[in-house]
Amino acid sequence: MKIGFAKSFKVSGTTVADILLKISYFYGEYFDLKTKSIAFATLKPSIPVNVSKFNVFIEDERWNLTNVKKILGKDSLYITIMRNPVDQFESMFHFMDMREFYNVSSFKEFIQNLKKDKIRSDRFKELFGRNQISYTLGLDEESFDNETAINAFINKVDDSFDFVMITEYFDESIILLNNLLGTHIGQMLYVPKLERQKDMKYKLSTNQKILLERWLKADVMLYSAFRRKLEQRVVGRVIQQTKIFRGLNNQLHRFCKVSVRPELEPKDPKKRFGIFKIELKRSFRPNFFCNIFVGDARDQFSLLQNAVRCAGEVQRLFQ
């Protein structure tokens, strides 16, 4: 099975990418544009009867389906993930610390400038900015305020992707993806790489949200269309599967004694953004299994190369 994943920024895309890479390590091979390399794993004992090999391509800049098809070839599966655009932009603004770029001292000042139409139109590092999700998936900036063009783009995305995940329904999306791939639910377990304190998030007023939604018009229209589509599928058996999956994931966190530590600390301690990196507690002696789930899958490849041991661990866990 060949999978193309369009990974946007601050939408839980890294978590999805790690899940896909771990699966591909178990089942076959992956291709990551950044490393331009192929990695192989031969954990044959854990392969479901309906899955022979995974070939995963991850693009975390601008998506170009034509170019991706040249790499993956025919009969490939394409997926992406979207998040509430207002939450996505606020998270990206703080994570990337875009204050200097927008010439503001805070997110509040950014919104005030937005109200006065004093926001620069170019992109931070030529990639990050307004309508991040739509831009990543290929919408031209000239079309950001053109409803006809946006609707046409929504149809194009719908035709291009086999499945669109929604961050606000992350576990439900994982279940639907699991059903689509035919993998074992236990192999979809995850630990997010970063976690942000809820009390550190900027609390938007209703008027501020409306203002941002207007500015992020393309993303709002795109996200709303695919959120409605996913919500129609979150019924019955999917709801029950999600409950079971969350229980398993909670067990993973407890078993591996997951903790957090500060990751981003600006020079001024008063302006910390409350972003933490997930890791194993220092007092816990990590075992082979936990190392697979905690940390970047690409950094853990040496662990996964031990096919005999890993296959045994996986089989014992999911029997």
C-alpha positions in Angstrom: 0.0 0.0 0.0 1.4 3.4 -1.0 0.4 6.5 1.0 0.9 10.2 0.3 0.4 12.4 3.4 0.0 16.2 3.0 1.3 17.5 6.3 0.4 21.1 7.2 1.7 23.0 10.2 0.2 23.0 13.8 -2.6 20.6 12.9 -1.3 17.5 14.7 0.4 16.5 11.4 3.6 15.4 13.1 1.7 12.9 15.2 -0.1 11.5 12.1 3.3 11.3 10.3 4.8 9.4 13.2 1.9 6.9 13.2 2.3 6.4 9.5 6.1 6.0 9.7 5.8 3.5 12.6 3.4 1.5 10.5 5.6 1.6 7.5 8.6 0.5 9.6 6.6 -2.5 10.7 5.3 -3.3 7.3 7.6 -2.1 4.6 9.2 1.1 3.6 8.8 4.9 3.7 9.9 7.8 1.6 10.4 11.2 3.4 11.0 14.2 1.1 13.3 15.9 3.6 15.7 13.0 3.9 15.2 11.8 0.3 15.9 8.2 1.4 14.2 4.9 1.6 14.2 2.9 4.8 13.3 -0.7 5.2 11.9 -2.9 8.0 11.0 -6.5 7.8 8.7 -7.2 10.7 6.7 -9.7 8.8 5.1 -11.5 11.8 2.9 -8.5 12.5 1.6 -7.9 9.0 -2.2 -8.2 8.6 -3.3 -10.7 5.9 -4.7 -7.8 3.8 -1.5 -5.7 3.9 1.7 -6.5 2.2 3.8 -3.4 2.2 3.5 0.3 3.0 5.3 3.0 1.1 4.7 6.4 2.8 5.5 9.7 1.3 5.3 12.8 3.6 5.3 16.3 2.2 5.4 19.1 4.8 5.8 22.1 2.5 3.5 22.8 -0.4 1.5 19.9 -1.7 1.8 19.0 -5.4 -0.3 16.0 -6.3 1.2 15.7 -9.8 4.8 15.5 -8.4 3.7 13.1 -5.6 2.1 10.7 -8.1 5.4 10.6 -10.0 7.0 9.2 -6.8 4.3 6.9 -5.6 2.8 5.8 -8.9 -0.7 4.5 -9.4 -3.1 3.0 -6.8 -1.9 5.2 -4.0 -3.9 6.5 -1.0 -3.8 10.2 -0.2 -4.6 11.7 3.2 -4.3 15.0 5.0 -5.4 16.7 8.2 -7.1 20.0 9.0 -7.7 22.0 12.2 -9.9 24.9 13.2 -8.2 27.7 11.3 -8.4 30.2 14.2 -6.8 27.8 16.6 -4.3 26.7 14.0 -3.1 30.3 13.3 -2.9 31.3 17.0 -0.9 28.1 17.7 1.4 28.8 14.8 1.9 32.4 15.7 3.1 31.5 19.1 5.1 28.4 18.2 7.0 30.2 15.5 7.1 33.4 17.6 6.0 35.6 14.7 5.8 38.8 16.7 8.9 40.3 15.1 7.7 39.4 11.6 4.4 41.1 12.1 6.0 43.9 14.1 3.9 43.4 17.2 4.6 42.7 20.8 1.7 40.2 21.3 -1.1 38.3 19.6 -3.5 40.9 21.0 -1.6 43.6 19.2 -1.7 41.5 16.0 -5.5 41.3 16.2 -5.7 45.1 16.7 -3.5 45.6 13.6 -5.7 43.2 11.7 -8.7 45.2 12.6 -7.0 48.3 11.2 -5.9 46.3 8.1 -2.3 46.8 8.9 -1.1 43.2 8.5 1.7 42.5 6.0 0.6 40.1 3.2 3.8 38.2 2.6 4.6 34.9 4.5 7.0 34.3 7.3 10.0 32.3 6.0 8.1 32.4 2.7 5.9 29.6 3.9 3.9 30.4 7.1 1.0 32.8 7.3 -2.6 33.5 6.3 -4.7 30.5 5.4 -1.9 28.1 6.2 -3.9 24.9 5.5 -5.2 26.0 2.1 -1.9 27.4 1.1 -0.1 24.2 2.0 -2.6 22.2 0.0 -2.0 24.4 -3.1 -4.4 27.3 -3.1 -2.8 30.5 -4.6 -2.8 33.6 -2.4 -4.6 35.6 -5.1 -7.7 33.4 -4.4 -7.8 33.8 -0.7 -10.9 36.1 -0.9 -12.5 34.6 -4.0 -15.4 32.4 -2.9 -15.8 30.9 -6.4 -12.1 29.9 -6.5 -12.2 28.6 -2.9 -15.3 26.4 -3.6 -13.5 25.1 -6.7 -10.5 24.4 -4.6 -12.6 22.5 -2.0 -13.9 20.3 -4.8 -10.3 19.7 -6.0 -9.2 18.7 -2.5 -12.2 16.4 -2.2 -11.2 14.7 -5.5 -7.5 14.5 -4.6 -7.6 13.0 -1.1 -9.1 9.7 -0.1 -9.4 10.8 3.5 -9.2 14.1 5.4 -8.7 13.9 9.1 -9.9 16.6 11.5 -7.8 17.6 14.5 -10.8 18.2 16.7 -11.9 14.6 16.0 -8.4 13.2 16.1 -9.1 9.8 17.7 -12.2 9.4 15.6 -10.0 10.2 12.5 -7.4 7.6 13.6 -10.2 5.0 13.9 -11.5 5.8 10.4 -7.9 5.7 9.1 -7.3 2.4 10.8 -10.4 0.9 9.2 -9.3 2.3 5.8 -5.8 0.9 6.1 -6.8 -2.5 7.6 -4.2 -2.2 10.3 -4.5 -3.3 14.0 -6.0 -0.6 16.3 -3.1 -1.2 18.7 -0.6 -0.1 16.1 -2.2 3.3 15.8 -1.4 4.2 19.4 0.4 7.5 19.7 2.1 10.0 22.0 2.0 13.7 20.9 5.5 15.2 20.5 4.5 18.6 22.1 1.9 19.7 24.5 0.7 23.2 25.3 -0.7 24.4 28.6 -4.3 25.3 28.1 -4.0 28.4 30.3 -1.2 29.7 28.1 -3.4 29.8 25.0 -4.7 33.3 24.0 -8.3 33.6 25.0 -10.2 35.1 22.0 -13.3 37.2 22.4 -16.3 36.4 20.1 -15.5 39.6 18.0 -11.8 38.6 17.7 -12.8 35.1 16.5 -15.1 36.6 13.9 -12.4 39.0 12.8 -9.8 36.1 12.4 -12.4 33.9 10.6 -13.0 36.6 8.0 -9.2 37.0 7.5 -8.8 33.2 7.3 -11.8 32.9 5.0 -10.3 30.2 2.7 -9.2 28.0 5.5 -12.6 28.4 7.3 -14.5 27.4 4.2 -12.2 24.4 3.5 -12.2 23.2 7.1 -15.9 23.6 7.6 -16.6 21.5 4.5 -14.4 18.6 5.6 -15.4 18.7 9.2 -19.1 18.3 8.2 -18.1 15.4 6.0 -16.2 13.7 8.8 -18.9 14.3 11.4 -21.3 12.3 9.2 -19.1 9.3 9.6 -18.6 9.5 13.3 -21.5 7.3 14.3 -22.3 3.9 15.8 -19.3 1.5 15.6 -16.8 4.3 15.1 -17.9 5.9 18.4 -17.5 2.5 20.2 -14.1 1.9 18.6 -12.9 5.4 19.6 -13.8 4.7 23.2 -11.7 1.5 23.2 -8.9 3.2 21.4 -8.7 6.0 24.0 -8.6 3.5 26.7 -5.6 1.7 25.1 -3.9 5.0 24.5 -4.3 6.0 28.2 -2.8 2.7 29.1 0.2 3.4 26.9 0.7 6.8 28.7 0.5 5.2 32.1 2.7 2.2 31.2 5.4 4.4 29.7 5.1 7.0 32.4 4.9 9.9 30.0 5.8 13.4 31.3 6.5 16.8 29.9 9.3 19.3 30.0 9.5 23.0 28.8 10.5 23.1 25.2 10.3 26.7 24.0 11.6 29.3 26.4 12.0 32.8 25.0 14.7 35.0 26.6 12.1 36.9 28.6 10.7 34.3 31.2 7.4 36.3 31.4 6.7 35.5 27.8 7.0 31.8 27.8 4.3 30.2 25.5 3.6 27.2 27.7 4.8 24.6 25.1 6.2 21.4 26.4 8.0 18.4 24.9 6.7 14.9 25.7 9.2 12.5 27.1 9.7 9.5 29.4 10.1 10.4 33.0 13.7 10.4 34.0 13.0 8.1 36.9 11.5 5.5 34.5 13.9 3.0 32.9 12.5 3.1 29.3 11.9 -0.3 27.7 12.1 -1.1 24.0 8.4 -0.8 23.5 8.1 2.7 25.0 11.0 4.0 23.0 9.0 3.2 19.8 6.1 5.4 20.8 7.8 8.2 22.6 10.1 10.2 20.3 10.3 10.8 16.6 9.8 7.6 14.6 12.6 8.6 12.3 15.0 8.9 15.3 14.0 5.5 16.5 14.7 3.5 13.3 17.7 1.7 14.8 15.4 0.3 17.4 12.9 -0.9 14.8 15.6 -2.6 12.8 15.8 -5.3 15.4 13.0 -7.3 13.7 13.0 -10.4 15.9 12.7 -8.6 19.2 10.3 -6.0 17.9 8.0 -8.6 16.3 7.9 -10.4 19.6 7.1 -7.2 21.6 4.3 -6.2 19.1 2.8 -9.7 19.0 2.7 -10.0 22.8 1.1 -6.5 23.1 -1.7 -7.0 20.6 -2.6 -10.7 21.1 
